[in-house]
Amino acid sequence: MPPPSPTSDSTPRALPCAPADADIFLSEPTPGVLEAVKSLAGPMHVLGAGGKMGLHLCLMLQRALTAAGRPGEVTAISRFTTLRARDDFERNGVRTLACDLADELALARLPDAPTLFFLAGVKFGTASNPDLLQQVNRDLPARVADRFRSSRIVAFSTGCVYPFVPPASGGARESTPVDPIGAYALSCVQREEAFAEASRNYGTPVVFIRLNYSVEFRYGVLVDVAQKVRARQPIDVTMGYVNVIWQRDALAHVIQSAALAASPAIPLNVAGPEIVTVRSVASRFGEMFGVPVAFTGHEAPTAWLNDATMAHERFGEPEASVEQMMTWIAAWLDSGAPLWGKPTAFENRAGNY
């Protein structure tokens, strides 16, 4: 089937950067980040840096610290066997350490770091391997929290620790009690509990990042929907409502959140300012690509939704609007540039992956 015409509607559509420069575009420090790093103690470790967000986090930190006259204070730590290769970091000037964090001796040998960003975790393929969830999402964070008890820790979590809520609620807030649905979400609550225990026992300042859902050119909820629309595949709207945030905006809030880390540990929602409907997103992509859109299912009355008012009031609202994200993603698909090929499975309401 031939691809849709890239001029299916009258909306001007162009990439904001060359595809080869996407990582540089996504890691440009915001003014808030440039200011925030001035008060963060270095050196800084990014553990689990080899996934979808680690490179951009390292680059944003590195660029902001260099602007502050503190180059070379970021170390990316990973096995570098998942998405990102070690060379992706080193050719951009980020120091790396190859380490299997599950190896207790290797973890113990890591150098100290006053500021730590923890990104390690596992999700997909765990429905048939519950031991992996325990090992990576519960046991490993407990060991990391103990090893880096003297650090300031920003630990990535997920909005899936909350219960489903109706869209009219505006989304779960940080005060909403956790109520995990499925084994993955439960393991993420246990990850938070591991860091929270270290915070209580040692006074470690910790902030949990409850993220819903980061998007860039190559992956994310909007990419998933856009691909299906463009391929004329039906869109399941049972999980009918989502939050989305552009990856640069998400990481800017993540870096600035380090200043909020406290003991006892605190959560922080990171998400876009609005709740969007999957149906409206698919319909808009249909207009962009000039193709009809078919839907299956009916919108459930609830979804995983976050209210990120606290972060927006503290750090400012995200710069990229949903329409801007969709325009960039449509242009990326039109260009034929590569995707990560890692669907989010946001449609899954059972919580097992």
N, C-alpha and C positions, 0 to 999 in steps of 0.2 A: 504494500500500500504506500503510495507516495506521501511524503511528509506534507503537513498543512502549509499553506502559504504563509511566509513570515509577515505579510502585510494584510492579514485577514480583517483587521479593524483599523481605524484611523489613528490609534494611539501611537505616538512615536516610541520606538522600541530599540534601544541600543544598550550594549554593555557599558558599565562605567569604567571598565579597564579591559585590557587584553586578557584572554583566558590564562595566559602564562603568568600574569601578574595578580591573579585572584588572591593568593595568600598574602601578598603585600597590601592589597586593598582591604582585605578583611581584618588585618592586624594594625591598621593605623590607630595610634593612640588618640583618644578624645581629650579635650582640654581637662576634663575631670580626672582622667587617668594620669595625665602629665603632672597634675597637682598632687594626686594621691600618693604616687610612688615616692615623693620627696620625704614622706614621713614613715615609709615602710623600711624596716631594717633588712639589710642584706647580709650575706647572699641569700638567694631564694631558690628553692627546689620546686619543680613541677613533677610530681610523681604520677606515673601512668600517662606520660606525655604523648604516647604513640597513637592515640585515638583521634577522633574527628575534631576535637577542640584544642588539643594540646599544643599543636604547632602555633596556632594563632594566638593562644594565650602567652606562650613563650616569646613570640615575636613582639607582641604588644608590650609586654613587660620590658623586653630588651630595648625596644625603641624608646620607650618612656624613660628608662633608666639612663640610657646613653644621652638623651636630651638633658637629663639632670646632672650630667658629668660623672655617672657611675656605670660605665660599660662593664660587661663581663660578669654581672652578678647573678645571672640566671643559669640554672642547670636543668636540662631536660633529662628525666630519668625514666627508663622504660626498657622492656625487652626489645622494642622496635621490631616486632613481628606481626603486628596487626595491620594498621592502615598506613602509618607513616614510617619511612625508613630513617635511619640515623642521619643519612646524608641530607635529608630535607632540612634538618636543624642546623647541621654544621656548615652547610654552604651559605646559610643566612647568619652565621656568626654566633650561633647559640651553642654553648658548651653542652656536651652530652655525657651521660654515664649509662652504660648498658647494665641493667640489673633486673634479675627476677625477684620481685618483691616478696614472692612466696618463699624464697630461700632465706631462712632466718639469719644465717651467718652473713649473707650478702647485705641484707637490710641493716644489720648491726654495723657493718663496715662503712655505710654511707656517711659522708661528712655531715656535721651539724649544719643547720640552716635556721636563722631566726624567723624566716617566713616560709610557709609551706602551703602549696596548692595540691590538693589530693584529688586526682581524676580517675584513679583506678577503679574498675568495676566490670561486671559481666551481666549480660541480659539475655541475648539470643542464644538458643540452643540449650537453655537450662531447664526447660520443662521435662526433658528426659534425663537430666543430670543434676538433681537437687544438691548433691554433694559439692558441685562446683559453686553453686550460689553461696553455700555456707563458707567454703574455703576463701572465696574472693571477696564477697560482699559483707561477711561478718568477721571471720577469723583474721584476715589480712588487715582490715582497718584497726582492729584491736592491737595488733602488733605494731603497726605504724604509729598509732596514738601513743603507745608506751615508749617507742624509740624516740619520737620527736616531742616528748612531753614538754620540752622547754621552748618549743616553737609557737608562733602564731599560726593557726591552721584555718585554711579555707577549704572545706570539704564539700565536694559536689554530691548532691543528693538528687531527688526528683520530686515533682509535684504529685507523683503517683502514690506517695505516702498518705495523701489525704483521701477521704471518701469521695465518691461521685457527688456532685452538687448540681442543682438546677442553674441554668444560665442566669435566671433572674437574680440569683444571689450575688452576682458579680464575681464569683469564684471563692475558693477557700482562702482564708487569710492565715497569717502565721499563728494566730490564736486558735484556729480550728484544730480540734484534737485529731491526731493521726488515726487512721482506720484503714490499714492496707488491704487491698483487694488482690488476692493471688500471691503466689510464692515469691515472685520478683519484688513486688512492693514490700512484702514482709521483710525480705532480706535487706532492703534499703533502709527500713526502719531500724533494723539491727545494726546496720553500718552507722547510722546516726547515734544509736545508743552506745556503740563502742567509743566514739569520739566524746560523747557527752560524759561517759564514765571517767575518761582520762581528764576531762575538764574539771569534773568534781574532785577527783583524787589529787590532781597535781596543780590545779589552778591554771591549766592550759587555756588560753583564749581561743575559742572555736566559733566559727559561723558555718552553718549548713546552707548550701545553695539548693533550694528546691526549684528546679528549672522546668519550665513548660514553654514551648518547645523551640529549641534553637534551629535556625534555618540559614542556609547559605546557598550558593549557586548549585552545589552538587548533591545535596541531601537535605532531608527535612520533610515535614508534613506537606508543605506547599509543592515541593518537588514531586512527592509521591502522587499528589492529586493531578498536577500538571502533566506528568507522564501518562497517566491513565486517560485523561481527557484527550491528549494529543493522539494517543493510540486508539481512540474511540472505544475504550473499555468502560463498562458501567461503574459508577461511583457508589459505594455503599455509604449511606448517610446515617446508619444506626448510631455510630458515635458522631453525632451531628454538630458538635461545638468544640472548638479548640482555641488555645492561646498560641501565638507564634511571636518570635522575636528574632530579629536579624542577629547573626552571630557576633558581629562587631559590637553591637549594642549590649548583648548579653555579657560578653567578656569585659566590657567597660564597667558594667555593674559588679561583676565578680571581683575584679581587681579593687575597685573602690570599697567593696564590702569588707576587705581585710581590716579596715579601721574599726568595723563594728564588732569584730570577734571579741568574745567575752567569756568569763567563767561565772556562772554556769553558761554552757553553750547556748547560742541563739539560732533560730532559723531565719532565713530571708528568702522570700519568693522572688524569682527572676522570671519575668514574662512580659509580653506585650501589654499595652494599655487597654486593649479591647478584646472581647470575645467574638470570634468570627464563626460563621456557620460554614460547614463543609459544602453545603449546597450552593451558597453564594460564591464561594471560592471556585468551585468547579464551573459554575455558570459563567463567571468572569473569564476563566481560562478558555472556555468554549468560545466566547466572543473574541478573545485575543487570537486564537488559532483558527477561527472560522469553521468550527466543527460542531455538530450537535452533541449534546450531553445527555447520557442516559443515567438514571439513578435506580438503585435498588435499596430495599429496606425503608424504614421510617425512623425519624429522629427519636431516640430515647429521650426521656425527660431530664436526664442527668448526664454529666460527663466529668472527666478530670479537668478541672479549671482552677486557675490560680488568680488571686487578686494581688498584684504586685505594687499596690499603692505605696507601701513603705519605701521600697527601693526608688520609685519614681519621685517621691517627695524629697528623698535624701540626695539622689544623684541626677535627677532630671529624667524626663520621659525619653524613651528610645527615639533615635533620629529617623530611622527608616520606617515608613508607613507600610501597611499591608499591601496597598496598591503598588508602592515602589518595589517591594520585595517580589511581588508577582511579575511586574514588568521586567525586572532583571532576570528572573528565572525563565520567563518565556524567551527572552533574548538569548540566554545561555543555551536553551534547548534548540532554538532556531540556528544557533551557530554550529551545532554538532559537537561542541566541546564535551569532554568526558564527564561522567557522573561517578559517584562512589559505588553505586549499585548496592546500597544498604537501606532498604525500606525501613521505615520507623515502626510499622505495625501499629500505628496509632488507633486503628479500628478495633483492636482487641480489647474487649470489655471484661474478659475473664482474668487478665493479669498474669497469665502463664505464657512463657515465650520459649 
